[in-house]
Amino acid sequence: MASKGLAGGLLPAIAGALFVPGLAPMSAWPSTLLSVAALLYLMHRQSQHSAFLIGWLYGVGLFGAGASWVYVSINVYGQAPPLLAGALTAFFCFGLAILTGLQMAFYRRCSSKLKTPSPLLFAAIWVAFEWLRSWLFTGFPWLYAGYVALDTPGAGWAPVLGVYGLSFIIVGFSGALGCLALSSGSAPRRRWAKTLIWTAVILMGLPLNAVSWTQNTTVPVTAALYQPNISLEKKWDRRHFRTIQQQYIDNSIPHFENVDLVLWPESALPAYRDRIHDYLDQIASLAQKTETTLITGIPTRDESGRYNSIIALGLGTGEYRKQKLVPFGEYVPFEKSLRGLIQFFDLPMSNFIPGPNVPPILSAGTLSVASFICYEVVYPDFVWKGARTAEVLITVSNDSWFGRSMGPLQHLQMARFRALETGRPLLRGTNNGVSAIIDHKGELLVAAPQFEEVVITGEVQPKTGLTPIMRLGSTPTLAFCGLLIFATGIRRRR
């Protein structure tokens, strides 16, 4: 590294940590631009070995700050001692940072023959590694650069290019800013021209945001979302089971006559569906009489295994079983070796298996609903594909595991982005926040306060049609990035 000693090691980590304030809950997007620009600046004229180290330190700062909620899950709810929880969290963040180290080493190798840094190449490799992170080792599609564009002029690109395309634009623009700070290389006028081009690309999102990519279908739908705010300790204590059942009835039934749809959160009732048939039949009958639909998360099982599911009752029909499970929360990798070692490896309902590969569609009367359970909503391609025939998106979650960290608000931001990408309204039901009603532009119409028992109600307009990103998926963006990398590689060999 060009800068030796402690200061030289801290600079990349500080730059990585600066990425996080650009995302929810702060949404200070200039911080992310500065972070990425600083990384490109630090990479200038480094060896490949130094590039890996800079990238790894940057990743430590990025994931250490942005995924700090992992510690809360392990320490508070996994009941691991602080030292052990800290060690496991560090292992998680250091491991993810290896990817950013490889990313920067790869960039340095590809750009070694270039006279000046290339924001285009830098952005292409960034997107390639974001995509890699979405599926490698079950995937961690979190902390993407594109999410900072929400609530900015660039947001209009989301239905066209999706989060990966916006990551390319955000990183490319930030890289151009980084080039401005370099005293060597191309003439200042040329560097400023490149920056202005990237600025123009971002601002093109303004007219794109005015385009109606999807069309209204039926009349608006009214919904009531119940946020019970039940602690995890109480939820899985059998002594409180009847009380919890009654709590849901008391706070939901009064709304049946006034809304079209009632939504409960993920695993709302701490019992398998086959154990509470009478209770569910009673609610379904009431919903049928009032011509409404109840959609709720609930564990289910059959001869093959146990599932984290979501079902529709009353006027609604259908059951969807979660396909993308959260490691340790819903299943335990290397179960024979890890199960029972500490409480974190033996959490309630951590023995699920993935559901079948089918569209996540439920019906709510004549309404077609795409339902995603918790973590599934952060997988862009999965949602784009699953929402093709739906008019409304629903996601249910139990973000209690995040505690009072930034995790629930990051999760909400990604759900808002999925609504914007698909041009469809989204209903988000959670146990303790943030439950929300979101329109087809990703705007919050109603949001529940965190850590309060509350029912929120609102109206959404169902939509049909496909946005460009739903039609094409991430393939064109990834192919474009691949071609840029390939073209640079050919140029490097000459």
C-alpha positions as semicolon CSV with decimal commas, in nm:
position;residue;x (nm);y (nm);z (nm)
1;M;0,000;0,000;0,000
2;A;0,113;0,352;-0,078
3;S;0,046;0,472;0,277
4;K;0,225;0,267;0,539
5;G;0,139;0,196;0,901
6;L;-0,182;0,227;1,097
7;A;-0,314;0,527;0,905
8;G;-0,269;0,349;0,573
9;G;-0,463;0,051;0,703
10;L;-0,742;0,260;0,851
11;L;-0,814;0,469;0,543
12;P;-0,970;0,186;0,334
13;A;-1,173;0,065;0,634
14;I;-1,300;0,417;0,703
15;A;-1,387;0,453;0,334
16;G;-1,582;0,126;0,352
17;A;-1,774;0,237;0,661
18;L;-1,865;0,563;0,481
19;F;-2,060;0,355;0,228
20;V;-2,327;0,268;0,486
21;P;-2,478;0,611;0,575
22;G;-2,594;0,639;0,213
23;L;-2,838;0,354;0,277
24;A;-3,133;0,340;0,518
25;P;-3,190;0,462;0,779
26;M;-2,979;0,774;0,711
27;S;-3,005;0,777;0,330
28;A;-2,721;1,031;0,309
29;W;-2,633;0,928;-0,048
30;P;-2,330;1,162;-0,087
31;S;-2,158;0,948;0,176
32;T;-2,173;0,643;-0,051
33;L;-2,047;0,842;-0,349
34;L;-1,754;0,965;-0,140
35;S;-1,685;0,612;-0,017
36;V;-1,663;0,460;-0,365
37;A;-1,466;0,757;-0,502
38;A;-1,216;0,719;-0,217
39;L;-1,174;0,350;-0,295
40;L;-1,086;0,417;-0,659
41;Y;-0,847;0,691;-0,548
42;L;-0,675;0,456;-0,300
43;M;-0,640;0,191;-0,572
44;H;-0,436;0,415;-0,803
45;R;-0,095;0,268;-0,888
46;Q;-0,116;-0,011;-0,632
47;S;0,030;-0,357;-0,680
48;Q;-0,211;-0,648;-0,711
49;H;-0,123;-0,765;-0,360
50;S;-0,186;-0,418;-0,217
51;A;-0,509;-0,395;-0,415
52;F;-0,638;-0,710;-0,244
53;L;-0,546;-0,574;0,098
54;I;-0,710;-0,238;0,029
55;G;-1,024;-0,413;-0,096
56;W;-1,033;-0,645;0,205
57;L;-0,997;-0,357;0,451
58;Y;-1,265;-0,164;0,263
59;G;-1,494;-0,468;0,292
60;V;-1,424;-0,496;0,665
61;G;-1,541;-0,137;0,706
62;L;-1,840;-0,184;0,476
63;F;-1,975;-0,507;0,624
64;G;-1,864;-0,430;0,978
65;A;-2,073;-0,112;0,975
66;G;-2,352;-0,220;0,739
67;A;-2,416;-0,571;0,875
68;S;-2,353;-0,498;1,242
69;W;-2,705;-0,623;1,314
70;V;-2,568;-0,978;1,283
71;Y;-2,420;-0,927;1,631
72;V;-2,766;-0,844;1,771
73;S;-2,913;-1,165;1,629
74;I;-2,634;-1,380;1,772
75;N;-2,594;-1,210;2,110
76;V;-2,948;-1,109;2,207
77;Y;-3,159;-1,376;2,040
78;G;-2,900;-1,650;1,997
79;Q;-2,797;-1,594;2,361
80;A;-2,428;-1,620;2,276
81;P;-2,188;-1,442;2,516
82;P;-2,073;-1,099;2,388
83;L;-1,720;-1,222;2,315
84;L;-1,842;-1,521;2,114
85;A;-2,107;-1,313;1,935
86;G;-1,842;-1,056;1,847
87;A;-1,607;-1,325;1,718
88;L;-1,878;-1,486;1,501
89;T;-1,982;-1,146;1,364
90;A;-1,619;-1,061;1,285
91;F;-1,577;-1,397;1,111
92;F;-1,886;-1,322;0,900
93;C;-1,769;-0,971;0,805
94;F;-1,406;-1,071;0,744
95;G;-1,524;-1,355;0,521
96;L;-1,744;-1,128;0,311
97;A;-1,457;-0,880;0,288
98;I;-1,251;-1,144;0,106
99;L;-1,485;-1,089;-0,189
100;T;-1,414;-0,716;-0,196
101;G;-1,045;-0,797;-0,172
102;L;-1,070;-1,027;-0,474
103;Q;-1,280;-0,764;-0,650
104;M;-1,010;-0,499;-0,616
105;A;-0,730;-0,741;-0,705
106;F;-0,922;-0,835;-1,019
107;Y;-0,976;-0,468;-1,105
108;R;-0,606;-0,396;-1,060
109;R;-0,512;-0,689;-1,282
110;C;-0,754;-0,584;-1,557
111;S;-0,649;-0,218;-1,544
112;S;-0,273;-0,267;-1,510
113;K;-0,203;-0,153;-1,868
114;L;-0,440;0,145;-1,856
115;K;-0,280;0,487;-1,824
116;T;-0,568;0,624;-1,617
117;P;-0,827;0,464;-1,387
118;S;-1,140;0,349;-1,567
119;P;-1,473;0,424;-1,394
120;L;-1,644;0,203;-1,655
121;L;-1,428;-0,099;-1,573
122;F;-1,448;-0,024;-1,201
123;A;-1,830;-0,019;-1,217
124;A;-1,850;-0,333;-1,433
125;I;-1,639;-0,536;-1,190
126;W;-1,832;-0,394;-0,893
127;V;-2,163;-0,514;-1,040
128;A;-2,018;-0,854;-1,128
129;F;-1,916;-0,907;-0,766
130;E;-2,251;-0,782;-0,634
131;W;-2,416;-1,046;-0,851
132;L;-2,166;-1,307;-0,729
133;R;-2,249;-1,216;-0,370
134;S;-2,621;-1,270;-0,442
135;W;-2,581;-1,648;-0,473
136;L;-2,238;-1,757;-0,348
137;F;-2,270;-1,962;-0,026
138;T;-2,653;-1,916;-0,033
139;G;-2,607;-1,544;-0,102
140;F;-2,598;-1,214;0,084
141;P;-2,764;-0,963;-0,155
142;W;-2,740;-0,679;0,095
143;L;-2,567;-0,336;0,089
144;Y;-2,583;-0,285;-0,288
145;A;-2,471;0,051;-0,426
146;G;-2,787;0,086;-0,636
147;Y;-3,011;0,119;-0,332
148;V;-2,876;0,466;-0,256
149;A;-3,060;0,589;-0,568
150;L;-3,399;0,545;-0,400
151;D;-3,551;0,890;-0,333
152;T;-3,300;1,056;-0,570
153;P;-3,329;1,174;-0,934
154;G;-3,170;0,847;-1,045
155;A;-3,457;0,636;-0,909
156;G;-3,636;0,646;-1,244
157;W;-3,379;0,398;-1,378
158;A;-3,497;0,127;-1,136
159;P;-3,784;-0,016;-1,350
160;V;-3,552;-0,009;-1,653
161;L;-3,218;-0,139;-1,524
162;G;-3,298;-0,269;-1,175
163;V;-3,068;-0,245;-0,877
164;Y;-2,768;-0,389;-1,065
165;G;-2,797;-0,128;-1,339
166;L;-2,824;0,148;-1,082
167;S;-2,521;0,009;-0,901
168;F;-2,332;0,044;-1,229
169;I;-2,441;0,407;-1,266
170;I;-2,374;0,501;-0,902
171;V;-2,031;0,336;-0,895
172;G;-1,937;0,474;-1,237
173;F;-2,029;0,827;-1,130
174;S;-1,843;0,786;-0,801
175;G;-1,541;0,651;-0,986
176;A;-1,542;0,956;-1,210
177;L;-1,539;1,173;-0,897
178;G;-1,242;0,973;-0,771
179;C;-1,058;1,041;-1,096
180;L;-1,107;1,415;-1,047
181;A;-0,900;1,394;-0,729
182;L;-0,602;1,241;-0,910
183;S;-0,337;1,485;-1,023
184;S;-0,195;1,247;-1,284
185;G;-0,346;1,085;-1,588
186;S;-0,578;1,246;-1,842
187;A;-0,621;1,621;-1,868
188;P;-0,854;1,785;-1,614
189;R;-1,093;1,894;-1,889
190;R;-1,135;1,534;-2,003
191;R;-1,194;1,412;-1,648
192;W;-1,456;1,680;-1,592
193;A;-1,625;1,586;-1,921
194;K;-1,653;1,222;-1,809
195;T;-1,801;1,330;-1,477
196;L;-2,060;1,548;-1,652
197;I;-2,160;1,255;-1,875
198;W;-2,217;1,035;-1,569
199;T;-2,417;1,318;-1,410
200;A;-2,636;1,343;-1,719
201;V;-2,700;0,968;-1,708
202;I;-2,820;0,994;-1,347
203;L;-3,045;1,291;-1,426
204;M;-3,208;1,095;-1,710
205;G;-3,386;0,915;-1,427
206;L;-3,611;1,220;-1,383
207;P;-3,804;1,184;-1,712
208;L;-3,798;0,805;-1,675
209;N;-3,970;0,838;-1,339
210;A;-4,266;0,999;-1,514
211;V;-4,319;0,696;-1,739
212;S;-4,609;0,465;-1,649
213;W;-4,460;0,121;-1,705
214;T;-4,761;-0,063;-1,560
215;Q;-5,136;-0,011;-1,586
216;N;-5,424;-0,003;-1,338
217;T;-5,635;-0,318;-1,330
218;T;-5,923;-0,335;-1,083
219;V;-6,049;-0,068;-0,848
220;P;-5,821;0,021;-0,554
221;V;-5,786;-0,238;-0,278
222;T;-5,813;-0,153;0,091
223;A;-5,588;-0,336;0,336
224;A;-5,532;-0,364;0,711
225;L;-5,189;-0,476;0,836
226;Y;-5,167;-0,597;1,194
227;Q;-4,830;-0,553;1,366
228;P;-4,859;-0,748;1,696
229;N;-4,521;-0,656;1,852
230;I;-4,489;-0,990;2,031
231;S;-4,145;-1,062;2,177
232;L;-3,968;-1,374;2,055
233;E;-3,947;-1,503;2,412
234;K;-4,324;-1,475;2,454
235;K;-4,403;-1,605;2,107
236;W;-4,229;-1,938;2,156
237;D;-4,344;-1,987;2,516
238;R;-4,635;-2,234;2,502
239;R;-4,794;-2,071;2,806
240;H;-4,881;-1,767;2,592
241;F;-5,016;-1,955;2,290
242;R;-5,388;-1,902;2,361
243;T;-5,329;-1,539;2,449
244;I;-5,152;-1,481;2,119
245;Q;-5,433;-1,648;1,925
246;Q;-5,688;-1,423;2,092
247;Q;-5,471;-1,115;2,039
248;Y;-5,479;-1,168;1,663
249;I;-5,857;-1,215;1,662
250;D;-5,928;-0,911;1,881
251;N;-5,718;-0,679;1,667
252;S;-5,811;-0,811;1,323
253;I;-6,176;-0,915;1,317
254;P;-6,306;-0,558;1,367
255;H;-6,143;-0,463;1,035
256;F;-6,289;-0,750;0,832
257;E;-6,600;-0,557;0,725
258;N;-6,409;-0,246;0,617
259;V;-6,120;-0,380;0,407
260;D;-6,057;-0,621;0,122
261;L;-5,744;-0,776;0,270
262;V;-5,599;-0,831;0,617
263;L;-5,228;-0,915;0,650
264;W;-5,051;-1,084;0,941
265;P;-4,670;-1,120;0,965
266;E;-4,432;-1,410;0,904
267;S;-4,496;-1,717;1,125
268;A;-4,767;-1,513;1,295
269;L;-4,897;-1,810;1,492
270;P;-4,634;-2,029;1,665
271;A;-4,790;-2,360;1,559
272;Y;-4,803;-2,576;1,249
273;R;-5,109;-2,530;1,032
274;D;-5,231;-2,884;1,088
275;R;-5,236;-2,826;1,466
276;I;-5,477;-2,530;1,458
277;H;-5,732;-2,622;1,190
278;D;-6,030;-2,526;1,406
279;Y;-5,887;-2,182;1,480
280;L;-5,806;-2,114;1,114
281;D;-6,145;-2,245;0,998
282;Q;-6,317;-2,004;1,239
283;I;-6,125;-1,707;1,100
284;A;-6,172;-1,823;0,739
285;S;-6,548;-1,845;0,796
286;L;-6,562;-1,491;0,934
287;A;-6,354;-1,362;0,644
288;Q;-6,580;-1,540;0,396
289;K;-6,892;-1,383;0,547
290;T;-6,743;-1,034;0,530
291;E;-6,601;-1,095;0,181
292;T;-6,243;-1,032;0,279
293;T;-5,913;-1,220;0,254
294;L;-5,674;-1,296;0,538
295;I;-5,312;-1,363;0,440
296;T;-5,078;-1,487;0,711
297;G;-4,739;-1,644;0,756
298;I;-4,753;-1,984;0,925
299;P;-4,530;-2,294;0,957
300;T;-4,654;-2,596;0,761
301;R;-4,536;-2,954;0,720
302;D;-4,591;-3,269;0,520
303;E;-4,423;-3,607;0,484
304;S;-4,121;-3,443;0,317
305;G;-4,043;-3,188;0,586
306;R;-4,131;-2,855;0,745
307;Y;-4,177;-2,524;0,566
308;N;-4,196;-2,154;0,634
309;S;-4,520;-2,074;0,453
310;I;-4,778;-1,808;0,377
311;I;-5,147;-1,889;0,321
312;A;-5,465;-1,711;0,211
313;L;-5,800;-1,767;0,386
314;G;-6,158;-1,642;0,342
315;L;-6,207;-1,518;-0,013
316;G;-5,841;-1,596;-0,074
317;T;-5,684;-1,928;-0,165
318;G;-5,339;-2,074;-0,197
319;E;-5,027;-2,163;-0,001
320;Y;-4,670;-2,066;-0,082
321;R;-4,366;-2,229;0,081
322;K;-4,051;-2,023;0,118
323;Q;-3,774;-2,119;-0,124
324;K;-3,480;-1,906;-0,007
325;L;-3,403;-1,989;0,355
326;V;-3,185;-1,794;0,597
327;P;-2,886;-1,995;0,728
328;F;-2,904;-2,061;1,105
329;G;-3,240;-1,881;1,132
330;E;-3,435;-2,136;0,926
331;Y;-3,189;-2,419;0,877
332;V;-2,850;-2,507;1,021
333;P;-2,564;-2,577;0,776
334;F;-2,350;-2,872;0,883
335;E;-2,633;-2,955;1,120
336;K;-2,484;-3,274;1,263
337;S;-2,176;-3,085;1,377
338;L;-2,327;-2,752;1,484
339;R;-2,677;-2,827;1,616
340;G;-2,685;-2,777;1,993
341;L;-2,335;-2,631;2,034
342;I;-2,478;-2,291;2,130
343;Q;-2,830;-2,149;2,142
344;F;-2,774;-1,965;1,812
345;F;-2,741;-2,302;1,638
346;D;-3,064;-2,427;1,795
347;L;-3,319;-2,147;1,742
348;P;-3,696;-2,221;1,726
349;M;-3,818;-2,327;1,382
350;S;-3,464;-2,365;1,244
351;N;-3,529;-2,699;1,074
352;F;-3,716;-2,587;0,762
353;I;-3,653;-2,716;0,411
354;P;-3,696;-2,509;0,091
355;G;-4,035;-2,514;-0,075
356;P;-4,087;-2,626;-0,436
357;N;-3,974;-2,403;-0,722
358;V;-4,315;-2,259;-0,808
359;P;-4,442;-1,901;-0,857
360;P;-4,524;-1,741;-0,519
361;I;-4,880;-1,655;-0,623
362;L;-5,184;-1,644;-0,395
363;S;-5,534;-1,521;-0,475
364;A;-5,726;-1,263;-0,274
365;G;-6,068;-1,290;-0,431
366;T;-6,006;-1,193;-0,794
367;L;-5,675;-1,027;-0,706
368;S;-5,346;-1,200;-0,792
369;V;-5,086;-1,152;-0,518
370;A;-4,713;-1,235;-0,530
371;S;-4,602;-1,328;-0,179
372;F;-4,244;-1,323;-0,054
373;I;-4,133;-1,432;0,290
374;C;-3,875;-1,225;0,476
375;Y;-3,532;-1,253;0,311
376;E;-3,676;-1,347;-0,030
377;V;-3,766;-0,987;-0,111
378;V;-3,397;-0,886;-0,119
379;Y;-3,326;-1,118;-0,417
380;P;-3,392;-0,896;-0,721
381;D;-3,428;-1,155;-0,998
382;F;-3,637;-1,381;-0,776
383;V;-3,892;-1,103;-0,719
384;W;-3,892;-0,981;-1,080
385;K;-3,972;-1,333;-1,200
386;G;-4,223;-1,414;-0,926
387;A;-4,421;-1,092;-0,972
388;R;-4,486;-1,123;-1,346
389;T;-4,851;-1,233;-1,315
390;A;-4,928;-1,050;-0,990
391;E;-5,114;-0,723;-0,937
392;V;-4,993;-0,658;-0,582
393;L;-4,678;-0,767;-0,396
394;I;-4,685;-0,887;-0,037
395;T;-4,391;-0,955;0,190
396;V;-4,415;-1,082;0,546
397;S;-4,125;-1,078;0,789
398;N;-4,024;-1,107;1,151
399;D;-3,746;-0,852;1,190
400;S;-3,741;-0,899;1,567
401;W;-3,409;-1,078;1,516
402;F;-3,251;-0,744;1,418
403;G;-3,350;-0,576;1,745
404;R;-3,304;-0,197;1,742
405;S;-3,032;-0,207;1,477
406;M;-3,043;-0,060;1,126
407;G;-3,134;-0,404;0,982
408;P;-3,515;-0,359;0,969
409;L;-3,484;-0,021;0,796
410;Q;-3,238;-0,158;0,540
411;H;-3,484;-0,443;0,480
412;L;-3,769;-0,194;0,429
413;Q;-3,562;0,006;0,181
414;M;-3,503;-0,303;-0,033
415;A;-3,876;-0,387;-0,027
416;R;-3,952;-0,034;-0,146
417;F;-3,701;-0,082;-0,428
418;R;-3,876;-0,402;-0,540
419;A;-4,206;-0,212;-0,563
420;L;-4,038;0,056;-0,776
421;E;-3,867;-0,199;-1,003
422;T;-4,187;-0,396;-1,066
423;G;-4,424;-0,098;-1,085
424;R;-4,655;-0,262;-0,832
425;P;-4,777;-0,167;-0,485
426;L;-4,637;-0,366;-0,195
427;L;-4,784;-0,455;0,145
428;R;-4,525;-0,536;0,412
429;G;-4,643;-0,711;0,727
430;T;-4,398;-0,756;1,016
431;N;-4,406;-0,854;1,382
432;N;-4,256;-0,537;1,529
433;G;-4,173;-0,310;1,236
434;V;-4,156;-0,173;0,990
435;S;-4,499;-0,273;0,856
436;A;-4,581;-0,052;0,559
437;I;-4,808;0,018;0,265
438;I;-4,599;0,115;-0,039
439;D;-4,715;0,241;-0,379
440;H;-4,590;0,136;-0,724
441;K;-4,325;0,410;-0,719
442;G;-4,171;0,277;-0,398
443;E;-4,317;0,562;-0,192
444;L;-4,427;0,497;0,166
445;L;-4,801;0,563;0,192
446;V;-4,836;0,442;0,552
447;A;-4,569;0,307;0,788
448;A;-4,614;0,165;1,136
449;P;-4,388;0,283;1,418
450;Q;-4,138;0,020;1,528
451;F;-4,186;-0,176;1,851
452;E;-4,555;-0,087;1,886
453;E;-4,869;-0,296;1,854
454;V;-5,072;-0,127;1,583
455;V;-5,303;-0,180;1,287
456;I;-5,234;0,034;0,982
457;T;-5,485;0,070;0,701
458;G;-5,463;0,212;0,353
459;E;-5,550;0,178;-0,011
460;V;-5,339;0,059;-0,303
461;Q;-5,400;0,047;-0,676
462;P;-5,337;-0,299;-0,829
463;K;-5,119;-0,293;-1,140
464;T;-5,053;-0,516;-1,437
465;G;-4,793;-0,519;-1,713
466;L;-4,418;-0,570;-1,715
467;T;-4,148;-0,313;-1,655
468;P;-3,835;-0,346;-1,874
469;I;-3,638;-0,506;-1,590
470;M;-3,913;-0,766;-1,539
471;R;-3,906;-0,853;-1,909
472;L;-3,529;-0,884;-1,941
473;G;-3,401;-0,944;-1,588
474;S;-3,041;-0,876;-1,494
475;T;-2,893;-1,063;-1,792
476;P;-2,841;-0,758;-2,021
477;T;-2,671;-0,558;-1,744
478;L;-2,447;-0,848;-1,646
479;A;-2,366;-0,923;-2,011
480;F;-2,273;-0,558;-2,069
481;C;-2,045;-0,564;-1,766
482;G;-1,893;-0,890;-1,885
483;L;-1,823;-0,741;-2,229
484;L;-1,655;-0,438;-2,073
485;I;-1,431;-0,662;-1,866
486;F;-1,356;-0,886;-2,165
487;A;-1,277;-0,590;-2,391
488;T;-1,038;-0,450;-2,131
489;G;-0,872;-0,790;-2,103
490;I;-0,819;-0,805;-2,481
491;R;-0,676;-0,453;-2,476
492;R;-0,446;-0,546;-2,188
493;R;-0,293;-0,836;-2,382
494;R;-0,201;-0,623;-2,682
